[in-house]
Amino acid sequence: MSRVFIHGWGAVSPAGWGCEALEQAMFAGTPLPEQEVTRPGRAEPLRVRRVPAPATRPAFLAHPRLRRTSPITHFAVAAACEALGTNAVQVAAGEVRLGIIFCAFTGCVGYSRRFYDETLRDPATASPLVFPETVFNAPASHLAAFFGTTAVNYTLVGDQGEFVKALALAADWLLAGRVDGCLVVGAEETDWLSADALRLVAPSVIAAEGAGAVYLRCDPGPVELCAVTEPQLFTQTRGRQEAVRNTRAQLAGWPEPDVWLGADECDLATAPVGMPHGARRLSLAAMLGEGLGAASAWQMVLASAMLSSGGASRAVIEVVGSNEQAVAAMLRSA
């Protein structure tokens, strides 16, 4: 039976641009500093963790498709470039059929707020140049144009679990021979609109932005994607705790992992129900903030980096989404 491997990964986060910055921030043991954003009509500012400005202007911004794009696209392209590495040359030459799966929760919220704000104030002044950047699949379109691929391209919209489900979809494409390689990208941008919405449902959580990406192929690579569980949906009869137990039960037949990357420690749904006692637990949300669409992508990037460097031999990525599902993936070093 064919297997699926992770060949590359990349990240943009409040820690900075690149996977190395993400790793350093996670193992420094100190939560990253917060910034404040103002919400019209509200005196108290909102707390967020934003991506710092890059040390130098990224070369990819010179591409014609990226001149007017929003931050979420910049984050996605940067993470994807790091994940693809030199493989991008083969894609551009038409030697690799590259599939793309882009995942988001709130999506292009910055331009969406701007466009509808202009429309409500005076419809005659609403910019038609802004509207194309408000749709959920805009970043995926820009990714395909930037890398020069015409292969299958999907955008998945949902809670934090969509990225893990996207890994299973990418594996299906690869094993079916639809693509030679597949980029799975999760990204988010911070705006007062989304930060305020998060405050209403989780006042103690700090909104964060950025992106994470992994590049998957069937030929051997440094990290193997072993399994992705069936998503366990939250329903009227099945709460978050039960969904988590069912997800972990699906991993019972696998050897115990060395590291368990999960949601925030304060989430009761991630209490150690069936979790291996010897596994090292890491919470990215505690250090970086709640990345929404980028959250599980950061988990995957960190796990891949640890497995490839010998920091662990097996890892579980567990995601308990905000409003939809619990889902998990098992990885091992190859």
One Martini backbone bead per residue (centre of mass of N, CA, C, O) as a GRO file, in nm:
protein
  334
    1MET     BB    1   0.097   0.035   0.021
    2SER     BB    2   0.074   0.352   0.008
    3ARG     BB    3   0.245   0.646   0.110
    4VAL     BB    4   0.271   0.944   0.322
    5PHE     BB    5   0.470   1.245   0.296
    6ILE     BB    6   0.670   1.494   0.447
    7HIS     BB    7   0.887   1.740   0.282
    8GLY     BB    8   0.758   2.017   0.397
    9TRP     BB    9   0.779   2.337   0.587
   10GLY     BB   10   0.587   2.631   0.706
   11ALA     BB   11   0.597   2.970   0.870
   12VAL     BB   12   0.369   3.215   1.016
   13SER     BB   13   0.399   3.430   1.307
   14PRO     BB   14   0.429   3.607   1.599
   15ALA     BB   15   0.740   3.514   1.593
   16GLY     BB   16   0.753   3.507   1.269
   17TRP     BB   17   0.949   3.426   0.981
   18GLY     BB   18   0.932   3.099   1.017
   19CYS     BB   19   1.000   2.801   1.171
   20GLU     BB   20   1.225   2.884   1.368
   21ALA     BB   21   1.062   3.098   1.523
   22LEU     BB   22   0.848   2.903   1.629
   23GLU     BB   23   1.034   2.718   1.791
   24GLN     BB   24   1.163   2.928   1.977
   25ALA     BB   25   0.898   3.024   2.109
   26MET     BB   26   0.801   2.751   2.227
   27PHE     BB   27   1.088   2.689   2.395
   28ALA     BB   28   1.104   2.949   2.579
   29GLY     BB   29   0.829   2.968   2.775
   30THR     BB   30   0.708   3.249   2.658
   31PRO     BB   31   0.478   3.450   2.596
   32LEU     BB   32   0.389   3.653   2.371
   33PRO     BB   33   0.339   3.955   2.295
   34GLU     BB   34   0.104   4.209   2.298
   35GLN     BB   35  -0.154   4.377   2.126
   36GLU     BB   36  -0.344   4.665   2.027
   37VAL     BB   37  -0.690   4.715   1.938
   38THR     BB   38  -0.943   4.901   1.799
   39ARG     BB   39  -1.292   4.958   1.857
   40PRO     BB   40  -1.555   5.086   1.745
   41GLY     BB   41  -1.730   5.192   2.036
   42ARG     BB   42  -1.469   5.102   2.216
   43ALA     BB   43  -1.257   5.170   2.473
   44GLU     BB   44  -1.150   4.894   2.498
   45PRO     BB   45  -0.905   4.713   2.401
   46LEU     BB   46  -0.770   4.467   2.203
   47ARG     BB   47  -0.617   4.150   2.210
   48VAL     BB   48  -0.316   4.064   2.026
   49ARG     BB   49  -0.125   3.859   1.780
   50ARG     BB   50   0.112   3.965   1.560
   51VAL     BB   51   0.282   3.990   1.279
   52PRO     BB   52   0.576   4.081   1.210
   53ALA     BB   53   0.777   4.250   1.039
   54PRO     BB   54   0.987   4.203   0.806
   55ALA     BB   55   1.318   4.257   0.761
   56THR     BB   56   1.241   4.206   0.459
   57ARG     BB   57   1.121   4.223   0.159
   58PRO     BB   58   0.949   4.010  -0.002
   59ALA     BB   59   0.990   3.882  -0.318
   60PHE     BB   60   0.688   3.791  -0.383
   61LEU     BB   61   0.561   4.090  -0.400
   62ALA     BB   62   0.639   4.127  -0.715
   63HIS     BB   63   0.402   3.989  -0.792
   64PRO     BB   64   0.122   4.083  -0.959
   65ARG     BB   65  -0.092   3.925  -0.765
   66LEU     BB   66   0.042   4.071  -0.480
   67ARG     BB   67  -0.003   4.391  -0.463
   68ARG     BB   68  -0.327   4.381  -0.327
   69THR     BB   69  -0.304   4.196  -0.103
   70SER     BB   70  -0.355   4.042   0.183
   71PRO     BB   71  -0.210   3.912   0.460
   72ILE     BB   72  -0.309   3.617   0.426
   73THR     BB   73  -0.155   3.578   0.158
   74HIS     BB   74   0.127   3.638   0.253
   75PHE     BB   75   0.141   3.412   0.460
   76ALA     BB   76   0.079   3.173   0.269
   77VAL     BB   77   0.315   3.212   0.069
   78ALA     BB   78   0.548   3.197   0.270
   79ALA     BB   79   0.488   2.913   0.380
   80ALA     BB   80   0.489   2.769   0.101
   81CYS     BB   81   0.778   2.836   0.017
   82GLU     BB   82   0.912   2.687   0.253
   83ALA     BB   83   0.787   2.406   0.195
   84LEU     BB   84   0.887   2.372  -0.106
   85GLY     BB   85   1.124   2.518  -0.204
   86THR     BB   86   1.287   2.377  -0.474
   87ASN     BB   87   1.014   2.255  -0.592
   88ALA     BB   88   0.908   2.513  -0.739
   89VAL     BB   89   1.063   2.472  -1.004
   90GLN     BB   90   0.911   2.215  -1.099
   91VAL     BB   91   0.634   2.340  -1.106
   92ALA     BB   92   0.693   2.574  -1.310
   93ALA     BB   93   0.793   2.347  -1.533
   94GLY     BB   94   0.571   2.101  -1.517
   95GLU     BB   95   0.685   1.837  -1.342
   96VAL     BB   96   0.457   1.915  -1.121
   97ARG     BB   97   0.154   1.827  -0.976
   98LEU     BB   98  -0.001   2.082  -0.792
   99GLY     BB   99  -0.176   2.078  -0.512
  100ILE     BB  100  -0.435   2.277  -0.336
  101ILE     BB  101  -0.502   2.349   0.019
  102PHE     BB  102  -0.717   2.581   0.170
  103CYS     BB  103  -0.746   2.714   0.508
  104ALA     BB  104  -1.031   2.862   0.690
  105PHE     BB  105  -1.228   3.073   0.898
  106THR     BB  106  -1.239   3.400   0.836
  107GLY     BB  107  -1.029   3.506   0.646
  108CYS     BB  108  -1.077   3.807   0.456
  109VAL     BB  109  -1.153   4.032   0.688
  110GLY     BB  110  -1.023   4.305   0.625
  111TYR     BB  111  -1.149   4.359   0.338
  112SER     BB  112  -1.440   4.304   0.418
  113ARG     BB  113  -1.472   4.535   0.618
  114ARG     BB  114  -1.394   4.760   0.425
  115PHE     BB  115  -1.608   4.718   0.205
  116TYR     BB  116  -1.869   4.732   0.391
  117ASP     BB  117  -1.807   5.004   0.509
  118GLU     BB  118  -1.818   5.161   0.244
  119THR     BB  119  -2.107   5.074   0.163
  120LEU     BB  120  -2.255   5.193   0.414
  121ARG     BB  121  -2.160   5.485   0.379
  122ASP     BB  122  -2.094   5.469   0.040
  123PRO     BB  123  -2.152   5.300  -0.243
  124ALA     BB  124  -1.987   5.488  -0.446
  125THR     BB  125  -1.695   5.419  -0.280
  126ALA     BB  126  -1.675   5.131  -0.335
  127SER     BB  127  -1.421   4.913  -0.406
  128PRO     BB  128  -1.364   4.688  -0.671
  129LEU     BB  129  -1.066   4.603  -0.586
  130VAL     BB  130  -1.148   4.467  -0.306
  131PHE     BB  131  -1.360   4.240  -0.346
  132PRO     BB  132  -1.181   3.990  -0.446
  133GLU     BB  133  -1.043   3.986  -0.139
  134THR     BB  134  -1.310   3.865   0.024
  135VAL     BB  135  -1.284   3.587  -0.063
  136PHE     BB  136  -1.196   3.272   0.040
  137ASN     BB  137  -1.032   3.183  -0.247
  138ALA     BB  138  -0.806   3.392  -0.299
  139PRO     BB  139  -0.541   3.264  -0.188
  140ALA     BB  140  -0.550   3.007  -0.368
  141SER     BB  141  -0.528   3.159  -0.634
  142HIS     BB  142  -0.255   3.294  -0.575
  143LEU     BB  143  -0.092   3.039  -0.536
  144ALA     BB  144  -0.130   2.921  -0.820
  145ALA     BB  145  -0.012   3.164  -0.973
  146PHE     BB  146   0.266   3.174  -0.838
  147PHE     BB  147   0.343   2.855  -0.908
  148GLY     BB  148   0.204   2.752  -1.179
  149THR     BB  149  -0.075   2.594  -1.126
  150THR     BB  150  -0.354   2.365  -1.265
  151ALA     BB  151  -0.441   2.205  -1.049
  152VAL     BB  152  -0.603   2.113  -0.795
  153ASN     BB  153  -0.828   2.346  -0.603
  154TYR     BB  154  -0.891   2.413  -0.258
  155THR     BB  155  -1.142   2.540  -0.022
  156LEU     BB  156  -1.160   2.536   0.336
  157VAL     BB  157  -1.435   2.595   0.560
  158GLY     BB  158  -1.367   2.628   0.916
  159ASP     BB  159  -1.239   2.515   1.168
  160GLN     BB  160  -0.944   2.397   1.302
  161GLY     BB  161  -0.997   2.099   1.166
  162GLU     BB  162  -0.956   2.140   0.853
  163PHE     BB  163  -0.653   2.081   0.820
  164VAL     BB  164  -0.664   1.780   0.894
  165LYS     BB  165  -0.868   1.703   0.675
  166ALA     BB  166  -0.680   1.796   0.440
  167LEU     BB  167  -0.475   1.568   0.467
  168ALA     BB  168  -0.667   1.345   0.372
  169LEU     BB  169  -0.727   1.469   0.096
  170ALA     BB  170  -0.438   1.472  -0.006
  171ALA     BB  171  -0.397   1.167   0.013
  172ASP     BB  172  -0.613   1.094  -0.192
  173TRP     BB  173  -0.487   1.236  -0.435
  174LEU     BB  174  -0.217   1.085  -0.433
  175LEU     BB  175  -0.327   0.783  -0.439
  176ALA     BB  176  -0.500   0.855  -0.714
  177GLY     BB  177  -0.311   1.046  -0.908
  178ARG     BB  178  -0.391   1.363  -0.931
  179VAL     BB  179  -0.110   1.415  -0.789
  180ASP     BB  180   0.233   1.466  -0.691
  181GLY     BB  181   0.160   1.715  -0.506
  182CYS     BB  182   0.077   1.880  -0.178
  183LEU     BB  183  -0.063   2.171  -0.052
  184VAL     BB  184  -0.111   2.264   0.292
  185VAL     BB  185  -0.305   2.549   0.405
  186GLY     BB  186  -0.306   2.771   0.693
  187ALA     BB  187  -0.495   3.081   0.756
  188GLU     BB  188  -0.466   3.418   0.917
  189GLU     BB  189  -0.622   3.729   1.011
  190THR     BB  190  -0.616   4.035   1.189
  191ASP     BB  191  -0.907   4.190   1.331
  192TRP     BB  192  -1.134   4.355   1.512
  193LEU     BB  193  -1.371   4.177   1.427
  194SER     BB  194  -1.254   3.894   1.510
  195ALA     BB  195  -1.156   3.970   1.796
  196ASP     BB  196  -1.441   4.045   1.904
  197ALA     BB  197  -1.578   3.774   1.848
  198LEU     BB  198  -1.390   3.610   2.034
  199ARG     BB  199  -1.455   3.764   2.297
  200LEU     BB  200  -1.758   3.671   2.321
  201VAL     BB  201  -1.673   3.346   2.356
  202ALA     BB  202  -1.346   3.415   2.455
  203PRO     BB  203  -1.212   3.638   2.666
  204SER     BB  204  -0.914   3.494   2.727
  205VAL     BB  205  -0.855   3.497   2.430
  206ILE     BB  206  -0.593   3.536   2.184
  207ALA     BB  207  -0.554   3.666   1.893
  208ALA     BB  208  -0.415   3.531   1.587
  209GLU     BB  209  -0.161   3.516   1.323
  210GLY     BB  210  -0.106   3.339   1.005
  211ALA     BB  211   0.090   3.042   0.893
  212GLY     BB  212   0.069   2.705   0.749
  213ALA     BB  213   0.279   2.445   0.584
  214VAL     BB  214   0.256   2.148   0.373
  215TYR     BB  215   0.441   1.890   0.189
  216LEU     BB  216   0.310   1.629  -0.013
  217ARG     BB  217   0.406   1.280  -0.071
  218CYS     BB  218   0.484   0.943  -0.170
  219ASP     BB  219   0.761   0.979  -0.142
  220PRO     BB  220   1.011   0.968   0.057
  221GLY     BB  221   1.041   1.124   0.381
  222PRO     BB  222   1.095   1.253   0.702
  223VAL     BB  223   0.768   1.236   0.722
  224GLU     BB  224   0.485   1.050   0.836
  225LEU     BB  225   0.152   0.994   0.745
  226CYS     BB  226  -0.048   0.767   0.914
  227ALA     BB  227  -0.310   0.929   1.041
  228VAL     BB  228  -0.670   1.007   1.020
  229THR     BB  229  -0.937   1.086   1.168
  230GLU     BB  230  -1.251   1.094   1.230
  231PRO     BB  231  -1.469   1.324   1.260
  232GLN     BB  232  -1.613   1.475   1.560
  233LEU     BB  233  -1.909   1.596   1.608
  234PHE     BB  234  -2.099   1.850   1.730
  235THR     BB  235  -2.389   1.794   1.925
  236GLN     BB  236  -2.670   1.755   2.113
  237THR     BB  237  -2.555   1.447   2.201
  238ARG     BB  238  -2.243   1.550   2.142
  239GLY     BB  239  -1.988   1.653   2.303
  240ARG     BB  240  -1.663   1.739   2.344
  241GLN     BB  241  -1.571   1.509   2.527
  242GLU     BB  242  -1.676   1.276   2.350
  243ALA     BB  243  -1.528   1.351   2.092
  244VAL     BB  244  -1.245   1.312   2.210
  245ARG     BB  245  -1.270   1.017   2.293
  246ASN     BB  246  -1.328   0.911   2.004
  247THR     BB  247  -1.069   1.008   1.876
  248ARG     BB  248  -0.868   0.854   2.067
  249ALA     BB  249  -0.976   0.567   2.004
  250GLN     BB  250  -0.863   0.565   1.703
  251LEU     BB  251  -0.549   0.558   1.831
  252ALA     BB  252  -0.513   0.289   2.002
  253GLY     BB  253  -0.342   0.107   1.781
  254TRP     BB  254  -0.113   0.294   1.833
  255PRO     BB  255   0.164   0.401   1.923
  256GLU     BB  256   0.293   0.589   2.148
  257PRO     BB  257   0.362   0.906   2.184
  258ASP     BB  258   0.592   1.166   2.262
  259VAL     BB  259   0.393   1.385   2.134
  260TRP     BB  260   0.128   1.634   2.225
  261LEU     BB  261  -0.067   1.835   2.017
  262GLY     BB  262  -0.279   2.089   2.142
  263ALA     BB  263  -0.481   2.265   2.289
  264ASP     BB  264  -0.568   2.453   2.524
  265GLU     BB  265  -0.550   2.397   2.862
  266CYS     BB  266  -0.833   2.549   2.935
  267ASP     BB  267  -0.968   2.327   2.779
  268LEU     BB  268  -1.182   2.082   2.882
  269ALA     BB  269  -1.175   1.898   2.620
  270THR     BB  270  -0.842   1.843   2.682
  271ALA     BB  271  -0.854   1.650   2.881
  272PRO     BB  272  -0.696   1.352   2.992
  273VAL     BB  273  -0.863   1.142   2.775
  274GLY     BB  274  -0.666   0.886   2.682
  275MET     BB  275  -0.389   0.998   2.733
  276PRO     BB  276  -0.073   0.956   2.733
  277HIS     BB  277   0.136   0.984   3.005
  278GLY     BB  278   0.427   1.007   2.841
  279ALA     BB  279   0.344   1.250   2.692
  280ARG     BB  280   0.428   1.542   2.547
  281ARG     BB  281   0.289   1.858   2.606
  282LEU     BB  282   0.166   2.100   2.361
  283SER     BB  283   0.082   2.462   2.355
  284LEU     BB  284   0.042   2.708   2.125
  285ALA     BB  285  -0.173   2.900   2.243
  286ALA     BB  286  -0.007   2.986   2.497
  287MET     BB  287   0.217   3.138   2.311
  288LEU     BB  288   0.053   3.263   2.041
  289GLY     BB  289  -0.243   3.190   2.028
  290GLU     BB  290  -0.539   3.213   1.838
  291GLY     BB  291  -0.523   3.100   1.492
  292LEU     BB  292  -0.737   2.923   1.386
  293GLY     BB  293  -0.662   2.846   1.070
  294ALA     BB  294  -0.345   2.819   1.183
  295ALA     BB  295  -0.323   2.633   1.433
  296SER     BB  296  -0.286   2.336   1.311
  297ALA     BB  297  -0.053   2.415   1.125
  298TRP     BB  298   0.149   2.471   1.351
  299GLN     BB  299   0.145   2.190   1.470
  300MET     BB  300   0.251   2.044   1.217
  301VAL     BB  301   0.516   2.195   1.190
  302LEU     BB  302   0.636   2.129   1.467
  303ALA     BB  303   0.624   1.821   1.444
  304SER     BB  304   0.801   1.795   1.189
  305ALA     BB  305   1.054   1.925   1.309
  306MET     BB  306   1.091   1.724   1.545
  307LEU     BB  307   1.104   1.459   1.379
  308SER     BB  308   1.345   1.540   1.183
  309SER     BB  309   1.551   1.610   1.442
  310GLY     BB  310   1.483   1.393   1.693
  311GLY     BB  311   1.269   1.503   1.917
  312ALA     BB  312   1.093   1.270   1.783
  313SER     BB  313   0.897   0.979   1.665
  314ARG     BB  314   0.606   1.061   1.775
  315ALA     BB  315   0.288   1.225   1.678
  316VAL     BB  316   0.011   1.426   1.794
  317ILE     BB  317  -0.267   1.587   1.637
  318GLU     BB  318  -0.493   1.790   1.822
  319VAL     BB  319  -0.837   1.898   1.749
  320VAL     BB  320  -1.051   2.145   1.904
  321GLY     BB  321  -1.293   2.302   1.797
  322SER     BB  322  -1.508   2.568   1.831
  323ASN     BB  323  -1.792   2.441   1.646
  324GLU     BB  324  -1.754   2.124   1.511
  325GLN     BB  325  -1.469   1.953   1.591
  326ALA     BB  326  -1.286   1.647   1.628
  327VAL     BB  327  -0.932   1.589   1.547
  328ALA     BB  328  -0.665   1.364   1.420
  329ALA     BB  329  -0.302   1.299   1.399
  330MET     BB  330  -0.043   1.077   1.282
  331LEU     BB  331   0.312   1.077   1.338
  332ARG     BB  332   0.640   0.992   1.186
  333SER     BB  333   0.950   0.908   1.159
  334ALA     BB  334   1.148   0.804   0.864
   0.00000   0.00000   0.00000
